[in-house]
Protein backbone atom coordinates (compact mmCIF):
# COMPACT_ATOMS: atom_id res chain seq x y z
CA UNK A 1 0.00 0.00 0.00
CA UNK A 2 1.51 3.31 -1.11
CA UNK A 3 1.43 5.94 1.66
CA UNK A 4 -0.97 8.84 1.30
CA UNK A 5 0.37 11.60 -0.88
CA UNK A 6 3.34 10.98 -3.13
CA UNK A 7 7.05 10.28 -2.77
CA UNK A 8 8.25 12.64 -5.48
CA UNK A 9 6.16 15.73 -6.24
CA UNK A 10 4.77 15.41 -9.76
CA UNK A 11 6.76 12.25 -10.61
CA UNK A 12 5.54 8.76 -11.42
CA UNK A 13 6.95 5.37 -12.41
CA UNK A 14 5.91 1.74 -12.86
CA UNK A 15 5.46 -0.79 -10.04
CA UNK A 16 6.58 -4.42 -10.01
CA UNK A 17 5.48 -7.60 -8.22
CA UNK A 18 9.07 -8.65 -7.42
CA UNK A 19 12.40 -6.89 -6.75
CA UNK A 20 15.20 -6.74 -9.30
CA UNK A 21 17.37 -9.85 -9.10
CA UNK A 22 21.12 -9.25 -8.94
CA UNK A 23 23.60 -12.12 -9.41
CA UNK A 24 25.17 -13.15 -6.12
CA UNK A 25 28.75 -12.31 -7.18
CA UNK A 26 27.69 -8.71 -7.90
CA UNK A 27 25.81 -8.53 -4.59
CA UNK A 28 29.01 -9.51 -2.82
CA UNK A 29 30.92 -6.87 -4.77
CA UNK A 30 28.55 -4.21 -3.45
CA UNK A 31 29.54 -5.22 0.09
CA UNK A 32 33.13 -4.10 -0.61
CA UNK A 33 32.25 -1.07 -2.72
CA UNK A 34 31.13 1.13 0.16
CA UNK A 35 34.50 0.85 1.89
CA UNK A 36 36.40 1.58 -1.34
CA UNK A 37 34.31 4.63 -2.17
CA UNK A 38 34.59 5.94 1.38
CA UNK A 39 38.37 5.68 1.16
CA UNK A 40 38.27 7.43 -2.21
CA UNK A 41 36.15 10.29 -0.81
CA UNK A 42 38.59 10.76 2.07
CA UNK A 43 41.51 10.78 -0.32
CA UNK A 44 39.79 13.39 -2.51
CA UNK A 45 39.30 15.64 0.52
CA UNK A 46 42.97 15.26 1.43
CA UNK A 47 44.23 15.87 -2.12
CA UNK A 48 42.26 19.10 -2.45
CA UNK A 49 43.49 20.36 0.90
CA UNK A 50 47.10 19.47 0.11
CA UNK A 51 46.74 21.25 -3.24
CA UNK A 52 45.63 24.63 -1.90
CA UNK A 53 48.14 24.32 0.96
CA UNK A 54 50.99 23.85 -1.51
CA UNK A 55 51.80 20.20 -0.75
CA UNK A 56 50.35 18.98 -4.07
CA UNK A 57 50.21 20.75 -7.45
CA UNK A 58 48.12 23.96 -7.37
CA UNK A 59 46.27 23.11 -10.60
CA UNK A 60 44.21 20.46 -8.77
CA UNK A 61 42.46 22.97 -6.48
CA UNK A 62 42.34 25.55 -9.27
CA UNK A 63 40.37 23.19 -11.51
CA UNK A 64 38.00 22.19 -8.71
CA UNK A 65 37.41 25.85 -7.79
CA UNK A 66 36.68 27.05 -11.33
CA UNK A 67 33.40 28.93 -11.64
CA UNK A 68 32.72 29.01 -7.92
CA UNK A 69 32.14 32.22 -5.91
CA UNK A 70 34.86 33.19 -3.41
CA UNK A 71 32.57 32.53 -0.45
CA UNK A 72 31.89 28.95 -1.62
CA UNK A 73 35.62 28.31 -2.07
CA UNK A 74 36.29 29.73 1.40
CA UNK A 75 33.69 27.44 2.97
CA UNK A 76 35.30 24.40 1.35
CA UNK A 77 38.67 25.37 2.83
CA UNK A 78 37.56 26.04 6.42
CA UNK A 79 40.07 24.47 8.80
CA UNK A 80 37.40 23.45 11.32
CA UNK A 81 35.76 21.32 8.60
CA UNK A 82 39.04 19.65 7.62
CA UNK A 83 38.61 15.93 7.04
CA UNK A 84 34.80 16.08 6.97
CA UNK A 85 33.11 14.33 4.05
CA UNK A 86 29.57 13.26 3.23
CA UNK A 87 28.13 10.59 5.53
CA UNK A 88 25.88 9.18 2.82
CA UNK A 89 27.46 8.01 -0.43
CA UNK A 90 25.37 6.80 -3.35
CA UNK A 91 27.07 5.66 -6.53
CA UNK A 92 24.92 5.32 -9.63
CA UNK A 93 25.93 2.08 -11.34
CA UNK A 94 25.12 0.29 -14.56
CA UNK A 95 25.64 -3.45 -14.95
CA UNK A 96 27.88 -4.29 -17.90
CA UNK A 97 29.34 -7.55 -19.16
CA UNK A 98 32.44 -6.72 -17.09
CA UNK A 99 30.54 -5.90 -13.90
CA UNK A 100 29.69 -2.49 -12.49
CA UNK A 101 30.42 0.83 -14.18
CA UNK A 102 30.13 3.96 -12.05
CA UNK A 103 28.20 6.82 -13.70
CA UNK A 104 28.22 9.23 -10.78
CA UNK A 105 29.10 9.44 -7.09
CA UNK A 106 26.23 11.39 -5.52
CA UNK A 107 26.82 12.88 -2.07
CA UNK A 108 23.37 14.53 -1.73
CA UNK A 109 21.21 11.72 -3.08
CA UNK A 110 17.48 11.64 -3.49
CA UNK A 111 15.52 8.40 -3.17
CA UNK A 112 16.38 7.75 0.49
CA UNK A 113 12.77 7.75 1.70
CA UNK A 114 11.51 5.85 -1.34
CA UNK A 115 14.14 3.12 -0.97
CA UNK A 116 13.37 2.84 2.76
CA UNK A 117 9.67 2.37 2.00
CA UNK A 118 10.34 -0.11 -0.83
CA UNK A 119 12.62 -2.18 1.41
CA UNK A 120 10.01 -2.25 4.18
CA UNK A 121 7.19 -3.12 1.79
CA UNK A 122 8.89 -5.87 -0.20
CA UNK A 123 10.41 -7.34 2.96
CA UNK A 124 6.91 -7.64 4.41
CA UNK A 125 6.06 -9.81 1.37
CA UNK A 126 8.88 -12.22 2.19
CA UNK A 127 11.65 -10.85 -0.05
CA UNK A 128 15.17 -10.75 1.38
CA UNK A 129 16.11 -7.34 -0.02
CA UNK A 130 19.65 -6.02 0.10
CA UNK A 131 20.04 -3.85 3.18
CA UNK A 132 17.14 -5.53 4.96
CA UNK A 133 13.74 -4.18 5.94
CA UNK A 134 15.12 -1.35 8.11
CA UNK A 135 18.60 -0.82 6.67
CA UNK A 136 17.80 2.60 5.19
CA UNK A 137 16.13 3.83 8.38
CA UNK A 138 18.92 2.49 10.59
CA UNK A 139 21.53 4.00 8.29
CA UNK A 140 19.97 7.45 8.14
CA UNK A 141 19.45 7.60 11.91
CA UNK A 142 23.14 6.73 12.38
CA UNK A 143 23.99 9.77 10.25
CA UNK A 144 21.39 12.04 11.83
CA UNK A 145 20.49 10.70 15.32
CA UNK A 146 18.11 13.64 15.69
CA UNK A 147 17.68 16.94 13.94
CA UNK A 148 16.26 18.48 10.81
CA UNK A 149 16.43 17.94 7.08
CA UNK A 150 16.53 21.29 5.27
CA UNK A 151 14.99 20.99 1.80
CA UNK A 152 15.44 23.87 -0.63
CA UNK A 153 12.92 25.01 -3.21
CA UNK A 154 15.21 23.66 -5.93
CA UNK A 155 14.94 20.20 -4.31
CA UNK A 156 11.18 20.48 -3.61
CA UNK A 157 10.50 17.38 -5.72
CA UNK A 158 12.04 15.28 -2.93
CA UNK A 159 10.21 16.90 0.00
CA UNK A 160 7.44 14.22 0.20
CA UNK A 161 9.88 11.33 0.58
CA UNK A 162 11.93 13.24 3.14
CA UNK A 163 8.78 13.99 5.15
CA UNK A 164 7.84 10.31 5.07
CA UNK A 165 11.37 9.43 6.21
CA UNK A 166 11.30 11.91 9.12
CA UNK A 167 7.84 10.76 10.21
CA UNK A 168 8.82 7.09 10.00
CA UNK A 169 11.99 7.62 12.04
CA UNK A 170 10.11 9.65 14.67
CA UNK A 171 7.34 7.06 14.97
CA UNK A 172 9.93 4.31 15.53
CA UNK A 173 11.34 6.28 18.45
CA UNK A 174 7.99 7.51 19.76
CA UNK A 175 9.27 11.07 19.56
CA UNK A 176 9.61 14.02 17.20
CA UNK A 177 13.37 13.85 16.88
CA UNK A 178 13.38 14.35 13.10
CA UNK A 179 11.72 17.07 11.04
CA UNK A 180 11.75 18.45 7.50
CA UNK A 181 12.05 22.23 7.27
CA UNK A 182 12.25 24.79 4.49
CA UNK A 183 15.16 27.04 3.65
CA UNK A 184 13.82 30.24 5.24
CA UNK A 185 16.28 32.38 7.18
CA UNK A 186 16.37 31.79 10.95
CA UNK A 187 18.62 31.93 13.99
CA UNK A 188 18.45 28.43 15.49
CA UNK A 189 18.50 24.79 14.44
CA UNK A 190 16.72 21.68 15.74
CA UNK A 191 19.73 19.54 16.57
CA UNK A 192 22.01 18.43 13.74
CA UNK A 193 21.20 19.36 10.14
CA UNK A 194 21.06 17.26 7.01
CA UNK A 195 21.75 19.55 4.05
CA UNK A 196 19.42 18.62 1.21
CA UNK A 197 20.33 21.50 -1.04
CA UNK A 198 23.08 22.11 -3.55
CA UNK A 199 25.99 24.47 -3.06
CA UNK A 200 25.37 26.14 -6.44
CA UNK A 201 21.94 27.19 -5.18
CA UNK A 202 23.07 29.10 -2.05
CA UNK A 203 21.79 32.46 -3.29
CA UNK A 204 18.29 30.96 -3.20
CA UNK A 205 18.69 29.25 0.20
CA UNK A 206 18.00 32.00 2.72
CA UNK A 207 19.18 30.05 5.77
CA UNK A 208 22.51 28.93 4.30
CA UNK A 209 24.61 31.91 5.45
CA UNK A 210 23.52 31.56 9.09
CA UNK A 211 23.70 27.77 8.99
CA UNK A 212 27.26 27.64 7.70
CA UNK A 213 28.33 30.44 10.05
CA UNK A 214 27.09 28.37 12.99
CA UNK A 215 28.74 25.22 11.59
CA UNK A 216 32.10 26.98 11.35
CA UNK A 217 31.75 28.23 14.94
CA UNK A 218 30.85 24.79 16.27
CA UNK A 219 27.22 25.59 17.08
CA UNK A 220 25.71 23.00 14.74
CA UNK A 221 26.84 19.96 12.77
CA UNK A 222 25.95 19.92 9.08
CA UNK A 223 26.18 16.93 6.78
CA UNK A 224 27.18 16.79 4.04
CA UNK A 225 29.69 19.55 4.83
CA UNK A 226 29.65 22.65 2.58
CA UNK A 227 32.39 21.44 0.25
CA UNK A 228 31.38 22.02 -3.34
CA UNK A 229 34.74 20.72 -4.55
CA UNK A 230 33.91 17.20 -3.36
CA UNK A 231 30.73 17.12 -5.45
CA UNK A 232 32.54 17.39 -8.81
CA UNK A 233 32.72 14.66 -11.44
CA UNK A 234 36.24 15.93 -12.16
CA UNK A 235 37.44 13.48 -9.51
CA UNK A 236 36.88 10.59 -11.92
CA UNK A 237 39.37 12.23 -14.31
CA UNK A 238 41.86 12.96 -11.52
CA UNK A 239 41.74 9.30 -10.57
CA UNK A 240 43.10 8.31 -14.01
CA UNK A 241 45.83 10.98 -14.26
CA UNK A 242 49.39 9.53 -14.31
CA UNK A 243 50.84 12.43 -12.23
CA UNK A 244 48.52 11.44 -9.36
CA UNK A 245 49.14 7.68 -9.57
CA UNK A 246 51.46 7.59 -6.54
CA UNK A 247 49.01 9.62 -4.43
CA UNK A 248 46.14 7.22 -5.09
CA UNK A 249 48.31 4.18 -4.44
CA UNK A 250 49.54 5.63 -1.17
CA UNK A 251 46.06 6.42 0.14
CA UNK A 252 43.93 3.67 -1.45
CA UNK A 253 46.40 0.80 -1.67
CA UNK A 254 46.89 -1.35 -4.74
CA UNK A 255 43.68 -3.33 -4.17
CA UNK A 256 41.67 -0.13 -3.78
CA UNK A 257 43.12 1.36 -6.96
CA UNK A 258 42.45 -1.83 -8.93
CA UNK A 259 38.85 -1.96 -7.70
CA UNK A 260 38.22 1.66 -8.69
CA UNK A 261 39.83 1.12 -12.09
CA UNK A 262 37.29 -1.62 -12.67
CA UNK A 263 34.36 0.63 -11.73
CA UNK A 264 35.32 4.12 -12.95
CA UNK A 265 35.25 4.52 -16.75
CA UNK A 266 38.30 6.17 -18.24
CA UNK A 267 37.76 9.93 -17.95
CA UNK A 268 39.30 13.08 -19.42
CA UNK A 269 38.77 16.77 -18.55
CA UNK A 270 37.60 18.78 -21.56
CA UNK A 271 40.18 21.52 -21.03
CA UNK A 272 40.62 23.58 -24.23
CA UNK A 273 44.22 24.58 -23.35
CA UNK A 274 46.56 23.52 -26.20
CA UNK A 275 48.89 20.56 -25.74
CA UNK A 276 52.61 20.60 -26.56
CA UNK A 277 53.24 19.66 -30.19
CA UNK A 278 54.45 16.15 -29.38
CA UNK A 279 51.66 15.32 -26.88
CA UNK A 280 48.33 13.54 -27.38
CA UNK A 281 45.39 12.73 -25.12
CA UNK A 282 45.87 9.18 -23.80
CA UNK A 283 43.76 6.43 -25.39
CA UNK A 284 42.24 8.86 -27.90
CA UNK A 285 45.55 9.64 -29.65
CA UNK A 286 44.42 13.13 -30.65
CA UNK A 287 46.11 16.44 -29.92
CA UNK A 288 43.10 18.75 -30.06
CA UNK A 289 39.61 18.07 -28.68
CA UNK A 290 38.11 19.42 -31.89
CA UNK A 291 39.43 16.33 -33.64
CA UNK A 292 36.59 14.48 -31.91
CA UNK A 293 34.23 16.16 -34.38
CA UNK A 294 35.48 13.85 -37.09
CA UNK A 295 34.94 10.63 -35.11
CA UNK A 296 32.53 8.14 -36.67
CA UNK A 297 29.37 7.16 -34.81
CA UNK A 298 31.07 3.95 -33.69
CA UNK A 299 34.11 5.87 -32.47
CA UNK A 300 31.79 8.24 -30.58
CA UNK A 301 31.12 5.69 -27.83
CA UNK A 302 31.88 8.60 -25.53
CA UNK A 303 29.77 10.62 -23.13
CA UNK A 304 30.10 14.30 -22.19
CA UNK A 305 28.98 15.39 -18.71
CA UNK A 306 29.01 18.71 -16.92
CA UNK A 307 31.15 18.25 -13.81
CA UNK A 308 29.13 20.00 -11.09
CA UNK A 309 28.14 23.27 -9.40
CA UNK A 310 25.30 23.76 -11.84
CA UNK A 311 21.63 22.83 -12.03
CA UNK A 312 22.36 20.64 -15.06
CA UNK A 313 24.76 18.42 -13.12
CA UNK A 314 22.14 15.97 -11.79
CA UNK A 315 19.66 13.64 -13.47
CA UNK A 316 20.10 13.31 -17.23
CA UNK A 317 20.70 17.01 -17.74
CA UNK A 318 24.08 18.18 -18.98
CA UNK A 319 24.78 14.75 -20.52
CA UNK A 320 25.46 14.01 -24.22
CA UNK A 321 26.04 10.48 -25.53
CA UNK A 322 28.06 10.67 -28.74
CA UNK A 323 26.81 7.46 -30.35
CA UNK A 324 23.19 8.63 -29.96
CA UNK A 325 23.75 12.04 -31.56
CA UNK A 326 24.01 13.20 -35.13
CA UNK A 327 27.41 14.50 -36.16
CA UNK A 328 26.21 18.11 -35.95
CA UNK A 329 24.63 17.66 -32.51
CA UNK A 330 27.77 15.92 -31.25
CA UNK A 331 29.90 18.79 -32.55
CA UNK A 332 27.62 21.34 -30.89
CA UNK A 333 27.79 19.51 -27.53
CA UNK A 334 31.58 19.27 -27.73
CA UNK A 335 32.13 22.91 -28.67
CA UNK A 336 29.70 24.06 -25.98
CA UNK A 337 31.61 22.06 -23.34
CA UNK A 338 34.89 23.65 -24.44
CA UNK A 339 33.35 27.15 -24.40
CA UNK A 340 31.95 26.67 -20.89
CA UNK A 341 35.20 25.34 -19.42
CA UNK A 342 36.23 28.51 -17.51
CA UNK A 343 32.97 28.56 -15.52
CA UNK A 344 31.60 25.01 -15.86
CA UNK A 345 34.19 22.31 -16.60
CA UNK A 346 32.99 19.18 -18.40
CA UNK A 347 34.37 15.67 -18.48
CA UNK A 348 34.53 13.14 -21.30
CA UNK A 349 34.15 9.44 -20.47
CA UNK A 350 34.26 6.15 -22.27
CA UNK A 351 30.69 4.85 -22.47
CA UNK A 352 30.21 1.44 -20.84
CA UNK A 353 27.25 -0.42 -22.36
CA UNK A 354 24.71 -1.80 -19.90
CA UNK A 355 23.43 -5.36 -20.21
CA UNK A 356 19.88 -6.13 -21.26
CA UNK A 357 17.77 -8.09 -18.79
CA UNK A 358 14.11 -8.75 -17.97
CA UNK A 359 11.90 -7.34 -15.23
CA UNK A 360 8.18 -8.05 -14.63
CA UNK A 361 5.94 -5.05 -13.90
CA UNK A 362 2.28 -4.05 -13.71
CA UNK A 363 0.88 -2.46 -16.86
CA UNK A 364 -1.87 0.17 -16.86
CA UNK A 365 -4.56 -2.52 -16.54
CA UNK A 366 -2.86 -4.15 -13.57
CA UNK A 367 -1.59 -7.15 -15.53
CA UNK A 368 1.89 -8.52 -14.91
CA UNK A 369 3.95 -8.21 -18.09
CA UNK A 370 7.66 -8.48 -18.85
CA UNK A 371 9.89 -5.58 -19.82
CA UNK A 372 13.24 -6.01 -21.54
CA UNK A 373 15.49 -3.21 -20.45
CA UNK A 374 18.57 -1.84 -18.72
CA UNK A 375 19.03 -1.17 -15.02
CA UNK A 376 20.69 1.57 -13.03
CA UNK A 377 21.50 0.53 -9.47
CA UNK A 378 21.79 3.09 -6.67
CA UNK A 379 23.21 1.56 -3.47
CA UNK A 380 23.10 3.77 -0.36
CA UNK A 381 26.12 3.57 1.94
CA UNK A 382 25.88 5.18 5.39
CA UNK A 383 29.19 6.07 7.03
CA UNK A 384 29.40 5.19 10.74
CA UNK A 385 32.92 5.85 12.00
CA UNK A 386 35.16 4.17 9.45
CA UNK A 387 32.55 1.65 8.32
CA UNK A 388 30.34 2.05 5.25
CA UNK A 389 27.05 0.21 5.82
CA UNK A 390 24.82 -0.74 2.90
CA UNK A 391 21.30 0.44 3.74
CA UNK A 392 19.55 -0.59 0.56
CA UNK A 393 19.71 -0.53 -3.23
CA UNK A 394 17.25 1.21 -5.55
CA UNK A 395 16.93 -0.32 -9.03
CA UNK A 396 15.69 1.96 -11.82
CA UNK A 397 14.81 -0.38 -14.69
CA UNK A 398 14.40 1.49 -17.99
CA UNK A 399 13.10 0.32 -21.38
CA UNK A 400 15.72 -1.21 -23.68
CA UNK A 401 15.81 1.75 -26.07
CA UNK A 402 17.04 4.10 -23.32
CA UNK A 403 20.81 4.53 -23.17
CA UNK A 404 21.00 7.22 -20.46
CA UNK A 405 19.30 5.63 -17.45
CA UNK A 406 17.39 7.79 -14.96
CA UNK A 407 14.02 8.06 -13.26
CA UNK A 408 11.24 8.32 -15.86
CA UNK A 409 7.56 7.48 -16.10
CA UNK A 410 8.31 4.35 -18.17
CA UNK A 411 10.85 3.04 -15.65
CA UNK A 412 10.25 0.41 -12.99
CA UNK A 413 11.57 1.33 -9.53
CA UNK A 414 12.11 -1.54 -7.09
CA UNK A 415 14.50 -2.74 -4.39
CA UNK A 416 17.09 -5.44 -5.10
CA UNK A 417 17.54 -9.05 -4.02
CA UNK A 418 20.48 -11.39 -4.55
CA UNK A 419 19.97 -14.56 -6.58
N, C-alpha and C positions, 0 to 999 in steps of 0.2 A: 504494500500500500504506500503510494507516494504521499509524503507529508503535505498538509495544506499549503497553498501558495506554490512557489516554484523555486528551483535551486539556482537557476541563472535567469535574471530578468530578461524576458523577451527571447530566450533561446530554447530550442527543442532538439530532440534526437530520438533515435529508435531504441526500444527496449528488447531484451532477449530473455529466453527462458533459462539459459545456462551461462556461466561465466566463460571467458576466453580461456582456452586450454593452452598452456605453455609447456613445451618439452622439459622434462625434469632437469636435464643438464643446463638449460638456460635459467631455470629457477634457481639452481645452485649458484650460478654465476652472479645472479642478482644479490645473493647473500654477501658476496665479496665486494661488489661494486660500491656500496655505500662507504666502506672504509677507504677505498682507493680515491673516490671523489672527494671525501672529506680531507684526505691528505693533500690532494691537488689544490683544493680551495685554500688550505692553510699556506701552502707553498706560494700560491698566487699573491696572497696578502703580504707575505714576507718579501717576495721579489719586488713588488711595487714599492714597499717601504725602503728597501735597500737601494732602489733606483733613485728615489728623490733625496735620499740621504747621501748619495754619492758612492755607495759601496757596490753598485751594479751600474751598467751603462744608463745614462740619463734618458736616452731615447725611449726606453721602456715606459717610464712614467709620462713622458711627453706625449707618446701615442695614446695612452690610456686617458690622458687629461684633455685631449683635443675636443674642442667644441663645448666644453663645460664651463659654466660661470665660476669665477674665482671663489665664491662662497661655497660652492659644491666641492671644489678641489680642496679647500681648507678643511671642510668637514671630514673628508676622506683621509686627511693626514693628521687628524687630532691624536696627540700622543696618548691621551686617556683611553682611546678606543683601539690602541695598538693590539694586534693579535685577534681582535674580534671578527668573526665571520658569521654568515647566516647559519641559523640552527635548524633550518629545514632546507634540504637540497632535493630538487626533483629534476633528474635528467629526462629528456624526451628521447626515446629510443625507437628505432625501427629494427625489425628482425630481418636479417639478410641471410644469404646462404652461408656466410662466414660468421654468423652470430649477430651480436648487437652492434648498431652504429648509432653514435650519439649525435642528435641534431642540435640540441641546446641544453644548457645547464641552467635551469631556472631557479633563482634564489628568492623569488616572491611569487610562488606558484598559486594559481587558482585550482579549484577542484578538490580542495581538502575536505570540505563538508560533504560534497557529493560522494567522494570515495569512501568516507566514513559511513555514510548511509548505505551505500551499495554493499560494503563489507558486512554490515550488520544484517541487512535484508537477505542477502544470498546465504550467509552463514545460518540464518534461522531456517532456511530450506534444506540444510544438510550439506552445503558445499564447504569444503575446506579451503577457503580463499587465502591467498598469500597475505600475510600480515595478521590474519585472524579477525574475529568479529569486532574486537575493540582496539586493534592495533593503531588505527588513525587517532582515535580519541586518547589513548594512552600516550601516544607520541606527542600530540599537540600539547597535552597538559604537562608533559615533561619539559617542553619548551616554554610554555606560559602557564605556570602553576596557578596563577590568578592574575587578572588584569583585563585590559581592554584591547580590542582589535579596531584600529582606526582605518576606516574604509573611505577613500577619496571619491569624489564625483566621477573621476576618470575610470575608477574600478567599480562603479555602481552595479554593473552586471553581476558581480560576485557577492553583493551584499546578502541576498537571500540565503545562500549556502553558509556564509559566515554566521548569520543569525541563528540558523539551525544548529551549527556547531557549538556556538556559545550556550544556547539553551540546553543542548544535550549534555554538555559538560557540566553545567550548573545543576541540572536535574540529577545527574549521577552523584553529585556531592551533597545534594539537598541544600544548596546555597545559591547565591548570585555572585559567584566569584569571577565570572566571565561576562563581558558585555561587548556589544558592537556599537561603536560611536562614529559620528561623522567628523569631518575635518575642520569644523569651526574653531576659531581661535578661543583659547581658554588659558587658565593659569594653574590648573592642577590635573593630575592623572590618577586613574583608578588602578593603582598597582603598576605592574610592568605593562609595556606596550608592545603589541605586535603591529609592525608597520606594513599595512597593506596598501601602499601607494608607491609610485615610482619616483625616483629622484629627479627625473626630467620634468616632473609635474609640480615641483615645489611652489612655483608662483601661484598655483591654483589651490594649494593646500594651506589654509590660513593658520592652522595650528603648528605647522612644521618648524617655524623659527623658534617658538617657545619650547617645543618638544625637544629639539636638538640642543638648545641652550641648556635645558635641564639635564639632558643626557651627558653633556660634556662636563657639567658641574656635579655629577654623581647623584642627582636627585631622582632620576628614573632610569630604568634599563630599557633599551629599545632594541628589538630584533626584527628583521635583520638590521645591522648597524648602517648608518648613512654613508655607505661607501660605494658610490656610483662606479668606481673603477673596477670593482669585483663583479659587476653585472654586465660586463662586455664580452661579446663573442670573440674579440681579439685574442683572448687567452688560448683559444684552440690553435691559432696561428703561432703564438709564442711557444706553445708546447713543441711544435715541429721545427723550430729554428735551431740550426746547428750551433750558433754562438751560445745558446742557453742549455745545450745538452748536459754539460757537467752540473749545472745548477739543479736540473730536474733529477738527475741520477743521485745527487747528494741528498736531496730532500724526499724523494719518492722511492729510492732504491730501484734496483734493476727490475724486480718483479712488478713494481708499481708502474714503471715506465712502459714495460712490455704490455701490461694490461691496458693502459691508456692508449697505446699505439693501436691496439686491436679495436678499441671503441671509437676513438676520435678520427674522423676522416681527415686526410691530408688537407691542410688549410694554408692559404696565402692571404696577406693583407693587400688590398688593392690601393697601393700607394703609387701615385703617378710620378714620383721622383724618378729621373732617369738613372739607369744602371751604367756602370763602367762599360766601355766598349766590348770587353772580353767576357762580360758576365751574362748569365741567363737565369731565368726563374727556374728553380729545380722542378724536375718532373715534367714541366711544360716545354722546356727548351726554347723559350722565346725571350727576347730582350725588352720588348715593349708590350704593355698590356693590350694596346690597340691591335696587336697581331691576333688576338682572340677573335676579332671580328671576322676573320677569314676561316675560322674553324668550321668544319662540316657539322651537320646535325649530330652525327655519331660522336665526333670529337667534343661536342658541347655537352658531354655528360658532366656538367659542372653547375654549381648553384651559387648565386650571389645573394648575400644576406647583409642587411645593415647591422652594424655591430651592437649598438645600444644607445642609451640616452636619447631616445626618440620614441614617439608614439607608434611608429611603424615597426619597432623592434620586437613585438610579441605577436603571437598568432601567425597567420600566413602573410601578414603585411611585410613589405620590405624584402620579399623573397622572389627571386627570378630563377627558374630552372631552364638552363640553356637548351636542352634537348626538346623541351615543350614549346619553345618560342620560334617564331620565324626569324630569319637572319636579321631583318631590320629591327624587330623588337629586341632581339638579343643585343644588337649593337647599341640601341638606345639605352637599355638597362646598364650595360657596361660603361658607356660614356657618362651616364648620370652618376654612377658610383664613383668614377674618377673625379668628376666635378665637385661632388659633395665631400670629398676626402677631408678638407681642412676642418669642417664642422661636424661631419658625420661619417667616420670611417666605415668602410664595407670590407667584408671578407669574401674570398672565393674558396669554395670547397669542392673536392671530388664528390660526386653524387653516388651514394651507395643504394642500390636497388633493393627494395623490400620484397620479401617473398609473398606470393599469393597463398591464401588459406581460406577456409570456410568457417562461417559463423551463423548459427540459426538466430532468427529474430522474429518479432511479431510484425506482420504487415498491418495496413490500415484497417483491415477487417478482423484483426485479432488472430489470424492464422499464423502458424509457425512455418516460416519458409527459410531457405538457405541463401545466404549472400556469399559470393566469392569476392574477396577483397584483400586489403592490406591493413596492417595494424600498427598503431603507434602506442607504445607502452610508456606510462608515466609512473615510475616507482617513487614513493615518498620516503625519504630517509630523515629521521629525526635525530639530531645530535645531542646525546647525553654524555657529558664529559668528553672522553675520547672515543666513545662508541657510537656508531651510526646504526640506528635501529630501523628496519624496514617496517613501516606502518601499514602499507597497502600498495596496490598497483592498479591504476586506472587504465583500461584498454579502450582506445578509440579506434573502432574498426570501420574503415572507410571503403566505399565501393572500389572495384578493381581499376576503374579508369582514373582514379585520383592518384596523383604522384606526390603532391605536397599534402601531408596528412595532418588534419586538425579537426577540432570540433565543428560539425556541420549537421544540418537537419537530416541528411541521409545516413549519417554515421550511427553505429551502435556503440553505446557506452556501457561497459560492464566491468566488474572486478575480474581477477585472474586466479586460476587454479593451476596446480602443477599436475602433469599427467605422466 
